[in-house]
Amino acid sequence: MKRNCDAIKRRPLTRKYKIYFLILITGWLLQNSNASAQDHCICTDVPPPKRFEPLNINLLTAAEYRSPKLLINAGKDQLPQKRALAVRKISEMRRPDYFDFLKAAISDEDCQVRLEAVRGIASIGGDKAEQTIIGTLNDPSCFVREEAAYQLSGFSSASSRDALIASTKDPVGNVVRQAILSLRHFKDASLVPMFTGLLNDLNKNVRTAAIESLSAFHGDSIAKLIIPFLKDPSEHVRQAAAYACMHYSPDIVLQPLYDVFDSEDKDKNVLLGAIESVMKVGNKSSLPYLVKASGDSSGVVRQMSVKALGVLGDETVIPVLKKALSDDNKFVREQARYALTNRPF
């Protein structure tokens, strides 16, 4: 019996148990990695799709959901997720008399609680809310700073504008990106030189935001700044530039857009931007390029090409639209049917 027990002890792990322990270890590493990223805010240029774990609605009792007083008490709970959920529910009430509670939550040790507090304070509005949110642009968490930059787009004072300009110097690319996009809402032409300088930033998200913000301003000089970025190394930047071209003169933007159609390295999203732009510009010279794109391998590209042909086309594109009626993609077929039924030619 003893020999059998020793044999069992010395028996090597089977493949099944090796896989089981590997899964356990991997899960533990991922959990600790996520916790570290949240605690110390190790932000990357492109954050993960889920910045925080979803809040568990069962953390609050039915009585707490019904009573603001109990919600405020829950906002002082030891469990960070319960505090964050309580702050969120108080924020949804949008009552100015809870401003002090939300302002106190701005100093919480957990960044998710602080983020929910920023959203709640912004929903209340007013000068006090604006100044409080401006203060959170110095928060240690990049997620909170990014949220603050986003919420300041709803305010129009010089204080918010100046604070957002300062945030374009933030060390985290996504905070800079959001500050640029929020500054766009001010529609201040004096910001154009700053946006222009950010076009050469090493961060692709910053360059994309700078192009999107510049596209809010008209003029040939702005178009000439954007057009070179149709050849940017980043797909996102090229896509932003392609969509931005729709706001400018056909004489300047059409040929660079046609170069996108003819490019050997055609990215689907960039090509979609070019199709949207030529459709908005509305020049008949675009028809041969749209006909070519209607045979693209991407169903979305074919669908948008058929849509553009229906808007800009004439009798010469009817055979192309009829051919699209037998396309493998049902959305292309529906778009072709709509174009043929409602065509202006």
N, C-alpha and C positions, 0 to 999 in steps of 0.2 A: 504493500500500500504506500509506503514511504517512497519507494522507487517511482511509483506512478505519479505521486505528487511532485517529485523533483522533475520528472519528465514534463509535467504540465508547466512548471515554472520556467523550464528552459525552452519551452516551445516558442518558436519565433512568431511574431505578429503576422496574421494573415493579411492579404491584400485589402480585404474589406475594412479591417480595423486601421490599417495604415491610412487609407483614404479618409476614414472618420476622424482620426486625430489631425490629419492635414487640414480638413475643413474647420475643425475647432480652432486650431492655431491661426489659420488665415482670418477667421472671424474676429478673434481676439486682437490681432494686429490692426485690422481695419477699424475696429471700434476705438482703439487707443489712438490711431492716426486721426480719426475724425474729431475725437475729443481734443487732441492737441491743436488741430486747426481752428477749432472754435475758441479755445481758451486763449491762445496766443495770436489768433488772427493771421495765420500764415496764408496770405492771399496770393493767388496767381492771376495772370492776365485774364484768364477765362475761368471763373469760379465753377465749382461743381453744380449740376442742376439743382440739387437739394442742399442749400447752405446749412439748414438746421433740420433736425428730426421733426416730423409733423407733430403738432401739439395734440396730445390725447385729450379729447373732450370729456372723457370720463374722469379726469382728475378733479373736476368740480362736481359737487353734488347738485341735485335739482334745486335745493334750497338756495345754494350759492348763486345759481343762475338767475333766480328770481329776485334776489336781494342785493342791491348795490353795496349795502353796508357789509354784507358777508363777502362780497367780491373784493372789497378793499382789504378786508382781513386776510383773504386768500392771497392778496398781493404781497403779503409779508411772510408767506409760507417758506419753509426751509427748502422745498423742492423748486428748483429754478423753472421747470416747465410749468408748474402750477402757477407760479408768479406771472410768467409770461402770458399764460392763458387768461388769468384774471385781468391783467393790463389790457389785453386785446378786447375783452368783453366790455370793460369800462370805456375803452376808446370808441367802440361801436355806438355808444350812447351819445357821443359828441356834445356833452354837457359841460359848459364852462366852469361849473362849480366843482368839477373833478380835476381841474387844471393842476392844482397843487399836488394831488396824488400822482398824476402822470409826471409832473416835474420831478418829484422825489424819485420816481422809478428810473429817471435818466441817470441817477447815480448808482443804480443796482450793479452788483458785481458781475452779473451774467449779461453777456452782450445781446442775447435774444430778448431779454426783458427790456433792455434799453432801446432796441430797435422797435419793439412794439410801442414803447412810450413815445418815440419820435413820430410814429404814424398817428398816434392818438392826439398828440399836441397839434400836429398839422391839421387834423380834421376839425379842431376847435377854431383855429385861426386867430387873427388879431396880432397886435404888435408884440405882446408878451410871448405869444407862441413863436413868432418869427425870431425874436432875439434868443429864445431858448434853443431853437433848432440851429441857429447860427453857431451857438456855443458847442453843439455836438459835432461840428465839423472837425473838432480836435479830439474826438473820442479815440481811445486806443484800438477799437475794432474798426477795421476797414469796411465791414458790412454796415455798421452804424453810420459811418461817414458817408458812404455811398447813398444810403437811404436819406440822410439829411440833405445831401446835394439834390436828390430827386425831389424831395418835398419842397425845397426852396423855389422850385419852378413855379409854384403856386403863389408866390409873393412877388411884388414888383417894385419894392423899395430899393434905394441906392445901397442900403446896408446889405441886402441879400446879394445884389449884384457884385459888390466889392468882396463879399465873403466867398462867393463862387469863383471869382477871378483868382483869389488866393488859393482856392482848392485845386486849381489847375497845376499847382506845384506839388501836389500830393505825391508821395512815393509809390502809391498803388495805382496802376493803370486804370482800373475800373472806376475808381473815385474820380480821377481826372476826366474820364469819358463822360460820367454822369454830370459833372460840373459843366462841361462844354455843352451838353445837350440841354441842360437847364438854362444856361445863358442864352441859348438860341431863342427862348421865349421872350426875352427882353427886346429883341429886334432892334438892337442898338448898333448902328453902323460903325461906331467907334471901336467895336470889338473885332471888326474884320481883320486888322493887322495881327491881333493875338491868334485868331483862328488860323490865319495864314501861316504863322510861325509854327503852329502845332501840326501842320500838314507833314512836316519832316520828322515827327517824333518816331522813335524806334518802335513804339507800341502800336500794333495794327489797330487796336480798338480806339486809341486816341486819334489816329489818322482818319478812321471811319467817322468818328463823331465830328471831327473838324470839317470834313466834307459835307456831312449832313447839315451842320450849322451854317456853313457858307452858302449852301443852296437856298437858304431863306432870303438871300440878298440877290438882286438882279444886276445885270450889267455884263458886258462882254469881258471886262477885266476879271470878273469872278469866274466866268466860264473857262477862261484861259488858264486859271489856276487849277481848276478841277480836272480838265481833260487829260493832262499827263498821267493822272492816277488810274486811268483805264488800263495801264500797263503795270500797275503796282504788283509786287510779288504776292501780296495777300489777296485771296479771293474776296474777302469781305470788303476790302478797300475798293477793289475794282467794281464790285457790285454797287456800292454806295455811289461811286463816280458815275456809273451807267445810269442809275436812277436820277441822279442830280441833273443830268444833261437835259432832261425834259423841260427845265425851266428857262432855257436859253435859246438864243437865236439859231434857226436852222443853218444859217450860213457858217456858223462856227462849230456846231456839235454833230451835224449829220455825218460828215466824212469820218471822224473818229469813231462814231457808232457803227458805221458800215465796216470799219476795220475790225470791230469786234465780231461781226457776222462772218467775216472772211478768215479770222484767226484760226490757226490749226489747233491751238490750245483753248478750245471753247469750253468755258465752265458754264454749267446749266444756269446757275443763279445770275451770273454776269450777263449771259445772253437774254435771260428774262428781263433784266433791267434795260438792256438795249431795245428789246421789243416794245416794252412799255413806253420808253422815251420816244422812239420813232412814231409810235401810235399817237402820243400826245402832241408831238411836233406837227404831225399831219401833212407830210409831203409825199406826193405820188412817186417820187424817185425811190422811195423805200420799198416799193412793191416787189421787185426782183429778190431783194434780200429776205423779205418775209416769206415769199414763195419757197425759197431755199430752206429757210428755217422750218417750214411746215413739214419737211421730210426728215427732221431731226430724230435721233434715237430716243429722246426724252419725250414722254407723253405730255408733260406739262408745257414744254417748249412748243410742241405741235399745237396744243390747245390755244396758247396765247398767240401764236402766229396766225391761226385761223381766225381768232377774234379780231386781231389787227387787220387782217385782210378784209373782214366784214365791215370794218369801220372805214378803212382807207381805199378799198378796192373799187374796181370798175368791172365792166363785162369780161375783161381778160382773165380775171381770177375765178370766174364761175366754175371752169373745169377743175381747178384746184380744190375749191370748196366741195364740189360734188364727189371728188375722189376721197375727201376726208370723211364723207358719210359712211364709208366702209372701213374706217380706221379700226385697229384692234382696241383702241382706248375709247371707252364709252363717253368720256368727257369731251374728247375731240369730236366724236360723232354728234353729240348734243350741241356743241359750239358751232359746228358746220351747219347743222340744221337750223339753228337760230340765225346764223349769218345769212343763209339763203332765204329765209322767211322774211327777215327784217332788213334786208340789204337796201341801201339808199340808191342803188344803181339798177 
